[in-house]
Amino acid sequence: ELAKKLVGYGGIIQRLADALDKASLINFRPLEAFVLPSPWYKGRVLLIGDAPGHLTRGAAINLEADGGRIAFDVDLRAARLLGLAISSKALRLARTVRE
């Protein structure tokens, strides 16, 4: 089942998919938490997510698969709060830009 989800990727991902068979043991579990010293969220921290709605949780950039391509959305407010500048070229390529 995992090998089917990896179809179309190249490089190391393709080699991983090729090595999988029915006997492969795969441990599926979410990446839930990192214990970082406070204040991890201050300074120059750029949060990038890959889930719908990630911008509403403080990320400055969100990546999503969209019609076989990777699209990205930008939250300029989140970026500005951290003192991060995103180039006008990148902003023109973004699917959406939140002010």
Secondary structure, DSSP 8 states (H G I E B T S, - for coil): -HHHHTTT--HHHHHHHHH--TT--------------S-TTSSS---EE-STTGGGGT-SEEEEEETTEEEEEEEHHHHHHTT----HHHHHH-SEEE-
